[in-house]
Amino acid sequence: MAPSASRVASTLLFCSVSLSPSRLRSSSLRKSSSSPIWDSPLVAPLHLSTTKRMAHSIARAVLGLTHPNKIDLPKISFAAQEIDLIEWKGDILAVGVTEKDIVKDENWKFKSSLLQKLDALVGGLLSEASTEEDFTGKAGQSTILRLPGSVAKRVGLFGIGSSASNLTYRNLGESVAAAAKSAQASHVAIALPFLEDIPADLKPSVASSLAIGAVLGIFDDNRFKSESKKTILKSIDILGLGNGPEIEKKLKYAGDVCSGIIFAKELVNAPANVLTPAVLAAEATRIASEHSDVLSAKILDVEQCQELKMGSYLGVGAASDNLPHFIHLCYKPPNGNVKTKLALVGKGLTFDSGGYNIKTGPGSSIELMKFDMGGSAAVLGAAKALGQVKPPGVEVHFIVAACENMISGKGMRPGDVVTASNGKTIEVNNTDAEGRLTLADALVYACHQGVEKIVDLATLTGACIVALGPSIAGVFTPNDNLANEVLGAAEVSGEKLWRMPLEESYWESMKSGVADMVNTGGRQGGAITAALFLKQFVNENVPWMHIDMAGPVWNDKKKSATGFGVLTLVEWVLKNSS
């Protein structure tokens, strides 16, 4: 990353990852099969399994002797039910309320008929507690009562803010899951008092958002901790949103997407001494092998990348003992009919030291630079999810130029000139602006696949964090139609994107005296000039978008990855599906 100024019944089984001794034997394009493709103890790839999460045995120890724990995966069973709230039996009955729902009359009683009924069940304690605790329905607020002898052991109100959206429903699901973990509850229910305000055709999507939030809320990545608590939550009932095939389909979709998001989180959370470029490539191939009916894998080694003249990408990875691995997965629909071809390109720096322009001092965040492959995690997480959803009519190419940016005598130096695979030359005036160098060759490669649209994702600039903060990704594209498509998908997913300008006049700062361009301009408008740099490597007739996700890739408060981007990418692909 460039230097910054700061820094129905449906069962969802969590995705799981394990490590085993491995190394790519072949880099040719092939349909992945179940036969072993790893043979060297030098590399420990992440391996998806249905029972353990990133458990492994390594013949030759990785740096630091780090062995992720073997952790049994919990299951959460979701059921959409149409029953009266007061008849529900379980550990926690959670009711999501807006600020409007919590309004009381002159007698300090709820105006909402559903809350009135619930309050009567508990003898008026809910209205009393909400008043005493100043519960107003704001997002993040909650009040929970324990009710000995009642059909529901606990009843709680969970605030979702002034209005409801897919994002607020997801947040509600996360809040309920957190409460279930705290109370060691095994069976909970979620209900909404404003069901008449939700159109019937949107209710399955609401149920899906609640389920996604709950699964992500219950997930803890404890692979690298010596001790961890087991979650006992087994089932969640979603009340009042209907039942039947449509809602069951949406709950299955929630499970598929969650497996991709959790997978992306685990990739980003994994330390750089465990997740090397080779391991990332091994993991991508494993995804293809698990969904070989629709996914194929191609991994290019250094020699093959040299043949394709990827000098920009290879220059970044030259200093590291962990060799670059260029990853290409391809999704083709089961019926074989393709109407649209898309490419998702993700930045894959498994560690970024900054190179000779090394990251130093407070705010450099060098200790967090394992997350500099967050773009690739989003792309591979989407591949995993789409391998399960299997949308028709669309072909998708998932492309990652994986490498490390390190320092050695064979490494790239400030002032060096590298040549990208489209023939353009780049004067490297800052080795810490390396992500765009890898993306340059990845974008050229994507254009050669004959795709009609390209979206790239990267933890590219600190400037974007300064502009938009830690929760919003910047979007850059010269194509309004593509912007509307992706922003519409983000609206559905609840992930926050904001379109930024591509100010062509800023390109003046990117001109070089000895090459076609430099790889970074001045401090002003750094996110814009980075996007303008990438634009030089995309065919003019191919709609392209760059998403700078340097902020939302990581949650500083939780000190953990967010899985950002997966859900938006999946929704965008579905929009392009027939």
N, C-alpha and C positions, 0 to 999 in steps of 0.2 A: 504494500500500500504506500502511496506517495506520502511524504511527510505532512503532518498536520499541525494546526495550531493548538489542538487539544484532542484531546480525545473524547316399534314392531319387534319381533325379537331378533336381535342381531348381536352376535358376539364379536367384539373387537379384540384381537390378540396383538399385543405390542410386538413391534418388530424387534428382532434381536440380532446381535452381532457377535461373532466369535473369531478368534485368531488362530491360525494354524500355520506351520512352516510352509513357505511357498516362494516361488519365483516364476515369472512368465516364461514358459518354454517356447511359445510360438507367438508371433505378433501378426499373423495373417488373419484376414477377415474370415469369420466362420460363424455358423450358428453354434452357440455355446451348447455343450452337452454335459451330461452328468459325470463323464469320465474325468479323472483328476487332471488338472492343468498346472499344478504347482509341484516343484521338485527340489527347491533349494532351501536350506535352513537359514539363508541370509535375510529373507524377507518374511514378515509375518502379516499376512493379509487379514482384513476384517472379513468375517464370513457370516452371512445371514442364516439363522437357525430358528426353529420354532420353540426352542426350550431354553436356551441360554443367551445372554446378552454379552457379546464380545468376550467370551471366555476363550482362552487359548493355551496351547502348549508350544513352546518355542525351543527347538533343539539348540540353537545358539542364541544366547541372551541378547536382547535389545539393550541399548544404552540405558543405564540406570536399573537394570534388572526388573523393569516394569511389566507386571503380568496382570491384566484386568481380571477382576473377580468373576467367578461363575455365579450368575444370579438367575434364579428361576423367574420366569415371566408371569405376571398376573394376567388374568382375563377379566374383562368387564362385559357383562351381558346387558344389552339395551333392549327394553320392551316398550313399545308405544301402546298406551292403555287409555280407554275411555271409561273412567270410574269416578265416582264422587270423591273429592279430597278427604272427606271425613271418614271414608271407608277404607282408605289406604293403610296398610300395615307395613311397618319397617322401622329403620333406625333414624332417618332424618327426612322430613318432608320440607323441601326447600321451595319457597315461592319467590320468584323474581318480580320485583316491583319497580315501576318508574316513579319519579317524584310526584307525578299526577295521581298515581294509584294510592299513594300513602296519605293523601289529603283527608282530614277529619272534619266532622261537623261540629256544631256548637257544643255538643256533649262529649267532645273528644273521642268520638267513635268513627271508625273508617266509613267512608262513603262507598267504597267498592263493595259490591254485594258478596263477592267471593271472600274478601278479607273479613267482612262481617260474619259470614258463616264460620270461617276458621277461628275468628276471635271468640265467637260464642262457644266453640268446642273447648277452648282452653280457659273459659271463664273470664274473658276480657283481659287476660294477661298480655296478649300481643300488643294491644293498643296502649296499655300502661307502660310496657317495656320500651316500645318505640318512642313514646313521649319522654320518658325518663332518660333514655340513652340518646336523645336528640337524633333519632333515626329519621332521615328525610327522603330516603330512596336514592341518594347520590351514589354514583358508581363506586364500588369498593366497600360500601357500608354493609354491615350485616348485624342482625340481632337474632340469637338462637335461644330458645327456651327448652329446658329438659322437662318432660311430662311423664312422671312415673305413673304407671297404670293405664296410660292412654294407648290407643292402637299405634300411633306414631310416637316413638320414644322421645324425639325432638322435633320441634317445629321452628323453622327459621325464615326470616325475611331477608332477601338479598337485593341490594340496590343495583339498578342498572343505569341510572342517570335520567336525563330529561326526556330521552326518546330511545326507541328500540331499533337495532340494526343487527346485521349478521355479526359484526364485531362485538356488540354488547351481549349478544346471545353466547358467543364463544367465551367472553369474559365471565359471564354468569356460570357457564359450565365449569370453568377453571375454579371459580370461587367456591362452588358447591363441592368440587373434588377436594379442594384444600380443607374445607370444613370436615369432610368425611375422613380425610387422613388424620386430622387433629383429634377427632372423636373416635377413631378406630371403628368407623361404621362399615358395615358390609352391604347394606341394602338401603338405597336412598331413592327419592323421587324428586322430580323437578316439575313445577307447575307455574303457569302464568295467569294473572287475573284479567288480562286485557285480550282474551282470545277472540272476542268479537271484532277487534280492530285488525286482526291478521287475516288477509285474504286466504281462502281455502287452498289456492294453488301454491301459496308460499309456506304453508304449514310444514310440509316435508323438509324444506330447506331450513326452517327454524329448528326442527328436531335434529337435523344434521349438524347445524352449528353448535347446538347444545352438546351433542355427543363429542364433536371434535374438541371443544373446550374441556370437557370432562376428562377425556383420555389424556390430553396434553397436561392438564392440571394434576393428574395422578402420577404422571411419569417423573421419575427422578433418575438421573444418570449417576449411579453409584458404583460404576465399574472400577473406579480407581480409588475407592475408599476402603479402608480395612474393615469397617463395620457399617451396616446400613439396616434401617428398619424395613420390615416387610409390610406391604400394603394389603389390607384385608378386604378392601372394597371389591365386591363381586358383581353387583347388579345395580343398574339405574333404570327406573321407570320414568318415562316421559309422558305426562298426563295431559289429556285434553287436546292434543294436536292431531287426533285421528289415528287410524291404523289401516293396515292393508298393504298391498304390493308396492305402492308408490313410496310410502314412508319406509318400508323395509329396504327398498332399493337405495334410498338416500342414506339410511343408516349403514348399509354395506359400503357405500361410497365414503362415508365418514371414516370407516375403518381402513379403507384402502389409502386414503389421503393421510391419515394419521401415521400409518406405517412409513410413508415417505418422509413426513415431517420429522418423526422421531429418528429415522435413519440419518437425516441431514444433521440433526442436533448431535448425534453421536459422532459423526464424522468431524464436525467442527470442534466438539469438546475434546476429542482424542489428542493427546500431546504429540508434538512433532517427532519425538523419539519413537513413537508407535506408528503414527500415520505418516509414512514417507510417500513420495510419488509412486513407488512401486506398489505399496499397499493400497493406495487409492485406485490404481489401475486394476489391481487384483479384485478390489471390492466392486468396481464397475463391471468386470467380467462375471463376477458372481451373480450380480443382479440379472445379467443377460441369461445366465445358465438357469436361473430359477424361473424365468419367464421366456424360455426359448421358443415358445410358439409365436411370440410377437417381437422379441428383442434379439439382436445379434451384436457381437462385440468385435472391435478391431482395436488393437493396441500397437502403436508405432514406436519402435525403439529409436535410439539416437541416429543410427545409420539411415534408417528409413526417413527420418525427419531431415537429415542432410540431403538425401536424394530429392526431397521436396523443396529444398532451399529455404528451410525455416531458420534463417540466421538470426532473426530477432529473438525468437523463442529460445533457441539453443544458447544464445549469448547469455541469457539470464541464468540458465541452469548449469553453465560451464564450471562454476567454482565448486559445486557440491560433489561429495563422494556418492550421494544418492542421485542416480542418473535420472534425467527427464523421462517421462512416459506420456505419450500423446494418446488420449483416450477418445474413442469414437464408438458410441452405441447408436443403434438405429432401430426405431420402432416402426413396424409395419402392421396394419390391422389384420385380424384373423381371416377376413374374407378376401384380402388382397387388393380390393378396390381402393385406389388412392386418388383423391380429388385435390388435396392440398399438401404441400411439402413445407415443413417448418424446421428451423434450427434453433436450438438453445445452446448458448455458449457460456461456459462458466470459468471464471478465473480460478486457477488451481495452484496457488503458491502455498505448499504445505508448511513452509516457514519462510519468513522474510526478515532477514537481518538488516536489510538496507544495502547490503553489498559494501563497497568501499565508502559510499556515503552512509555509513553505519548509523543506525538509530541510536541516539544517545540522549541522556538527560531526562528530566521529568517531562512527562507527556509524550514521550516517544512511543510508549506502549509496546516495546520490543517483546516484553514477556507475554503479550497476547497475540503475537503474530502467527500463532497456530491457526487463528481464524481467518487468515488471508486466503484461505481456500473456500470461504463461505459461498462464493458464487458457484463453484463446482459442486458443493454439497447441495445447493438448491436444485441444480440441474440433475444430479444423480438421484436426489430424493424424488423429483418429479418423474424421472424414468422408472423408479421402483413403483410409484403410485400408478402411473399409466400402464405399466405392465400388468397390473391387476384390474384396472378399470376397463382397459381394452376398447378405447373409442374407435368407431369406424371412420373410414374415409380420409384419414390423415396419416401422413408419414412424418416422423419426427427424428431429427438427428441431434444427439446429445454430445457435445464436443468440449473437451477439457485438455488444455496444454499444461500438464502437471509438472512441477519442478520445485526446487528450493532456490532462494536467492542468498548465497553465502559469500564468503571471502576466502580466496586462496590465490596462489601464484598463477593459476590458469584461468582466473576469473575475469570478468568484464570490468574495465576501468573507466572512470570518467574521461570523456574525450574520445573514447573508441567510437568507430562507425560500424554499425551492423546493417545487414541487408535482409529485408523481409522477403517472403516468398512471392510477392507480387513485383519484386524488383526495386521497390523504393528503399532508399538509404536513410538511416537514422543516426544522427550524432547523439551519443548518450551523454548528456550533460548532468545527469543525476541517476546513479544506479539504484536509488530508492524509488524511482518512478518506473519500476520493473513490470508491474502487472500489465500495463498497456503494451509493453513489448511482447509479452506472451500472447495477449489477446489479438495482436496484429496478425500473426500467422494463423491463429485459430479462426479468425474471421475470414481470411483469404480461403482457408480450407473449407469453411462452411459454404462460401459462395460457390465453390467447385462442386458441391453436392447437388446443385440444381434446385436449391430451395427457393421458395417464393417470399418468405419472411424470416427475419433473424432477430432474436432478442438475446442480448448478452447481459450477464449479471456479474458484478465485481465489487469487492471491497476496494475501490480504486483510490479515492482521495479523502484526506482529512478535511479538505475544503468543503466537501459536501456535508460533512458533519457540522462544520461551523455554520453553514448556510441553513440547514434544515433540522439540526439537532439529532438526537440519538434514535428517534423513533420513525423517521420518515426517510424513504429512499428517493433519490433524485432520478428523474426520467428525462432522457434526451433523445429526441428523434426529429428528423425533418418531415416525417410523414404523419399527417393528421389522422388518417384512417387507422393506422397502427396504434397511434396514441390512444384513440377512442376505444379500440379493442382491448388493449392491455389495462387501461384505467378502468374500463368497465369490469374486467375480470377482477381487478383489485377491489372494486366496490363490493363484489360478491364475496370475495375471500376475507375482507376486513383488514387486509394489509394496506399500509399507508404509503402511497406514491404521490409525488408532486412533479408536474412537468416543469422543466427548466429550459431556459433559452439556449439555442445553439447560435451564438453571436459570431458570425463569420469574420467580422473585423478583428476578433481576438486572435485569429490565426497568424497575424503578423508577428506575434511574440514567439511563435513556434518555428520560425524560419532559421535555417543554419547557413553559415558561410561556407561550409565544406560538404554538406550533405543536403538531401531533400528537406529535412526537418530535424529539429531537436526533439527529445522525448518529454521535455517539460518546459513550460513558460514561466512567467513570474508568479508571485504569490497571489496576485489579484485574479479572480475568476478561474482558479485552478481546476475546479470540477468541469467547467465549460471547455477549457483548452484540452483537458484530458479526453473529453468526448469528441472534440474536433479532431484530435489525433486518431482516434479509433475510426472515425468516418473515412479516413484516407485509405482504409483497407477493406472497404465494402463496395461492391459494385453499385454504381449509381442507380441501376434499375431494380435493385433489391431493397424493399422496405426494411429498415433496420432501426432497432431501439437499443439504447444503452441504459442499464439500470445501475446506478451507483448506490450500493447497499452497505457502505462502510459503517453507517450508524446502526441500523436495525439488526445487523447480523448477530449482535451480542447484547445481553442484558447485564449491565454493570451491577445492578442491585442483586440479582440472583447469581452473578458471576458464572453465567452459563450461556450457551448458544440458544438462539430463538427458533431456528428452523425457517427463518424468513425466506420468502420467495416461492417455496414449494407450492403452496395452495394457489397463489396467483397464476403460476405457470400452468398448473393442471387445469384451472378454469379457462385460461386462454386457449389451451389446446382443445378443450371441449367446445369452445365457441367456434373453432375452426373445423370441428368434426362434422361430418354430414349427419 
